Amino acid sequence: MERIKKVFQKMASEEIRSLLITNDKNVRYLTGFTGEDSILLLLKGQAYFITDGRYIEQAKIELPKEVAIVKWESGLIQEAVARINASGVDSVCFEGSQMSYQEGTAFVNNLKISAEPIIDFVEEFRAVKDEAEIKNTVEAVKIVDKTFMHILNYIRPGITEKNVAAEMEHFMKNIGSEGTSFATIVASGVRSSFPHGEASDKVIEKGDIITLDFGALYKGYASDMTRTIAVGEVDPKLEEIYGIVLEAELAGLTAIQEGMMSKELDAIIRKPILEKNLNQRFNHGAGHSIGLDIHEAPFISGKSEVRFKKNMIQTIEPGIYLAGLGGIRIEDDILVQEGQGIILTQSPKLDLIKLPFY
């Protein structure tokens, strides 16, 4: 209930009379509810959790007792509209980016008062993790670290990328993951030049470089790690690229701290890559936050003036991709602190791991 109280306080400071929350991750963050198809209406100091008959009993167990549980009669949004119209408030804010055009239009048209879309109202609270959130993320990280060490003994020439992904996902579930935090990326050989090369039917071969980008979920919280390994010897150019990417990633992990501006960190990460005139081959963001979503703000960007705060959890993930040859990406999760951050992911990376082949 403390999180809901903080939202009410922010609403009061910004003179927001009522707020409709439809993002399921925001609903979970504020209430602890782990189900689906439910919304939260904050109205005149009272929190109304609106759901259907499938989730009433679950909500009674998971929600704070101060939150009123409402079973809708004609629909989620319709129930919210009826309560807002009957409340006497003169305006309502809603998460504009979370509704479809059809839902948003119906919501606004059926209100008797003014409605205003807002963005990232709850997400601003989610950006800084509390003790429980950090603990859950650490457990999710432990799962990917164990999975990486396991998969090193599984990968060999002759199996497919999908075989590797399936083994990783099976292993993660067996050791406590609720599921993957995103579609597992296993990209080998020339396919490693695809930054988001989801596992395919390609057979892994001797001499392949392999990108493994994967994450686990623990009590809803995500981890996200990338390691690039080799099957035997690879093209010397790829080994050179590995060293550049590692230098960039280590620079970012060393530099990030409370108060640093996102664009400052982006420049630090890109510096070793720019010095080799390869920035055009680094064609994605340098990192992002993780939490209930795999991609959360703040993002590491050359245009962002957001400043990092203590207990944000960020990824650092530089990469270089050479079409027709292969790509390298290395990624870790780090807990931001006043000084040196705490690197959560611990899987080896300081040398390019070269698996034996038989």
Beta strands, then each sheet from edge to edge (+ up, - down):
strand 1: 18-21
strand 2: 39-43
strand 3: 46-51
strand 4: 68-71
strand 5: 91-95
strand 6: 114-118
strand 7: 185-188
strand 8: 209-214
strand 9: 217-218
strand 10: 221-222
strand 11: 225-231
strand 12: 287-289
strand 13: 296-300
strand 14: 313-316
strand 15: 319-322
strand 16: 326-329
strand 17: 332-335
strand 18: 342-343
strand 19: 354-355
sheet 1: 4+ 3+ 2- 1+ 5+ 6+
sheet 2: 7+ 8- 11+ 19+
sheet 3: 9+ 10-
sheet 4: 12+ 13-
sheet 5: 14+ 17- 18+
sheet 6: 15+ 16-
end
